Amino acid sequence: MTDINKKRVLVTGAAHGIGRLLATNLANAGAELILWDIDSAGLSQVRADFIGGGHKVDVYTCDLSSREEIAAVAERTLSESGPIDILINNAGVVAGKNLLELSDRDIEQTFEVNVLALFWTVRAFLPSMLERGSGHLVTVASAAGLAGTARLTDYCSSKFAAVGFDEALRLELKTLNSRVITTVVCPFYTATGMFDGVETRFSWLLPILKPELVAKRIVRAIQRDRRRVVMPWFVYASWPARLLPVSWFDALMSFFGVSHSMIEFRGRAGEASENAT
Ligand SMILES: NC(=O)c1ccc[n+]([C@@H]2O[C@H](COP(=O)([O-])OP(=O)(O)OC[C@H]3O[C@@H](n4cnc5c(N)ncnc54)[C@H](OP(=O)(O)O)[C@@H]3O)[C@@H](O)[C@H]2O)c1
């Protein structure tokens, strides 16, 4: 069991969505918050909300697509806020386009934020965790890191990488006899706006998740030292399905509506243009 009370917890992508809700749940559990996001105004708003409640909150603007910026902000964080007990790599981006519609920059951005930032943040904060003999590294991946989906080549491959990053790191930390632990989080579509417009065929098996529930489950997993959070449970079905011939696997993905789930995707861009009209 990990007691979060008085622990210094860094959440990336904390200005909106799951990250913002994680901050609330963590603050309620007594954590000292260190929040990173690219959106300075959003971060200031979050900080104002928490300060009123008497919580300790440090915020840092950081563009996680830049290795140099991550290094500089990590150095500032360590010197101003102190060593981190729990690092939650939550920030993520999605383009939601077919492979040939993606710009080169879309693909680079997806990998910079969803994959490379994991390396740069963990390499910045893991040394002090190893020195102190404790720490917790949380990677918010996705169900898209366990099964592919049409119109998500960049996103799925980045989340498969995130799942692999967590697994390899977990085993590496064991070989080092380290008490630093890792948790990988693989939620199905979640109603934050990031995947606005996506559809699910059997909502009783694969519901669009409520972000409040996802955030709550992540905090509970940290408290209980759980190594993996997959939600809903039906996402696990993709693993035994891989024992089937590929054509059967594809037919199942189509039957359950996963292959076509992105057809009406609008995402944040759609949300912004709707707000403007
Ligand atoms: N929503 C889903 O259906 C779903 C499902 C499974 C997994 N996930 C994963 O869960 C995590 C959180 O997703 P969410 O739905 O909460 O997304 P969200 O609502 O879009 O929040 C993501 C946060 O990350 C920030 N961010 C984006 N690019 C950044 C960058 N370059 N540097 C720093 N911060 C950046 C965003 O800032 P701006 O808003 O200013 O861009 C935003 O505050 C992501 O890793 C996502 O892949 C989401």
PDBQT file of the ligand as one rigid body, heavy atoms in Angstrom, charges set to zero:
ROOT
HETATM    1  N1  LIG A 301      -9.710  10.481 -23.791  1.00  0.00    +0.000 N 
HETATM    2  C1  LIG A 301      -9.580   9.209 -24.149  1.00  0.00    +0.000 C 
HETATM    3  O1  LIG A 301     -10.474   8.618 -24.809  1.00  0.00    +0.000 OA
HETATM    4  C2  LIG A 301      -8.383   8.419 -23.717  1.00  0.00    +0.000 A 
HETATM    5  C3  LIG A 301      -8.458   7.008 -23.750  1.00  0.00    +0.000 A 
HETATM    6  C4  LIG A 301      -7.339   6.277 -23.371  1.00  0.00    +0.000 A 
HETATM    7  C5  LIG A 301      -6.181   6.924 -22.987  1.00  0.00    +0.000 A 
HETATM    8  N2  LIG A 301      -6.137   8.280 -22.981  1.00  0.00    +0.000 N 
HETATM    9  C6  LIG A 301      -4.889   8.915 -22.590  1.00  0.00    +0.000 C 
HETATM   10  O2  LIG A 301      -5.114   9.588 -21.374  1.00  0.00    +0.000 OA
HETATM   11  C7  LIG A 301      -4.243  10.728 -21.288  1.00  0.00    +0.000 C 
HETATM   12  C8  LIG A 301      -5.060  11.955 -20.953  1.00  0.00    +0.000 C 
HETATM   13  O3  LIG A 301      -6.024  12.124 -21.983  1.00  0.00    +0.000 OA
HETATM   14  P1  LIG A 301      -7.253  13.136 -21.864  1.00  0.00    +0.000 P 
HETATM   15  O4  LIG A 301      -8.408  12.478 -22.514  1.00  0.00    +0.000 OA
HETATM   16  O5  LIG A 301      -7.360  13.649 -20.482  1.00  0.00    +0.000 OA
HETATM   17  O6  LIG A 301      -6.734  14.271 -22.849  1.00  0.00    +0.000 OA
HETATM   18  P2  LIG A 301      -6.973  15.854 -22.780  1.00  0.00    +0.000 P 
HETATM   19  O7  LIG A 301      -8.279  16.135 -22.142  1.00  0.00    +0.000 OA
HETATM   20  O8  LIG A 301      -6.729  16.338 -24.174  1.00  0.00    +0.000 OA
HETATM   21  O9  LIG A 301      -5.827  16.336 -21.811  1.00  0.00    +0.000 OA
HETATM   22  C9  LIG A 301      -4.484  16.190 -22.182  1.00  0.00    +0.000 C 
HETATM   23  C10 LIG A 301      -3.683  17.272 -21.531  1.00  0.00    +0.000 C 
HETATM   24  O10 LIG A 301      -2.325  17.163 -22.025  1.00  0.00    +0.000 OA
HETATM   25  C11 LIG A 301      -1.917  18.462 -22.454  1.00  0.00    +0.000 C 
HETATM   26  N3  LIG A 301      -0.913  18.415 -23.498  1.00  0.00    +0.000 N 
HETATM   27  C12 LIG A 301      -1.096  18.118 -24.812  1.00  0.00    +0.000 A 
HETATM   28  N4  LIG A 301       0.042  18.274 -25.490  1.00  0.00    +0.000 NA
HETATM   29  C13 LIG A 301       0.967  18.677 -24.592  1.00  0.00    +0.000 A 
HETATM   30  C14 LIG A 301       2.341  19.028 -24.684  1.00  0.00    +0.000 A 
HETATM   31  N5  LIG A 301       2.995  19.026 -25.849  1.00  0.00    +0.000 N 
HETATM   32  N6  LIG A 301       2.986  19.399 -23.562  1.00  0.00    +0.000 NA
HETATM   33  C15 LIG A 301       2.326  19.454 -22.373  1.00  0.00    +0.000 A 
HETATM   34  N7  LIG A 301       1.039  19.162 -22.224  1.00  0.00    +0.000 NA
HETATM   35  C16 LIG A 301       0.357  18.767 -23.324  1.00  0.00    +0.000 A 
HETATM   36  C17 LIG A 301      -3.191  19.113 -22.967  1.00  0.00    +0.000 C 
HETATM   37  O11 LIG A 301      -3.033  20.514 -23.049  1.00  0.00    +0.000 OA
HETATM   38  P3  LIG A 301      -3.897  21.324 -24.146  1.00  0.00    +0.000 P 
HETATM   39  O12 LIG A 301      -5.336  21.000 -23.874  1.00  0.00    +0.000 OA
HETATM   40  O13 LIG A 301      -3.539  22.744 -23.967  1.00  0.00    +0.000 OA
HETATM   41  O14 LIG A 301      -3.458  20.761 -25.475  1.00  0.00    +0.000 OA
HETATM   42  C18 LIG A 301      -4.192  18.667 -21.921  1.00  0.00    +0.000 C 
HETATM   43  O15 LIG A 301      -4.182  19.526 -20.797  1.00  0.00    +0.000 OA
HETATM   44  C19 LIG A 301      -3.533  10.810 -22.637  1.00  0.00    +0.000 C 
HETATM   45  O16 LIG A 301      -2.269  10.215 -22.551  1.00  0.00    +0.000 OA
HETATM   46  C20 LIG A 301      -4.426   9.992 -23.556  1.00  0.00    +0.000 C 
HETATM   47  O17 LIG A 301      -3.718   9.464 -24.653  1.00  0.00    +0.000 OA
HETATM   48  C21 LIG A 301      -7.214   9.042 -23.312  1.00  0.00    +0.000 A 
ENDROOT
TORSDOF 0
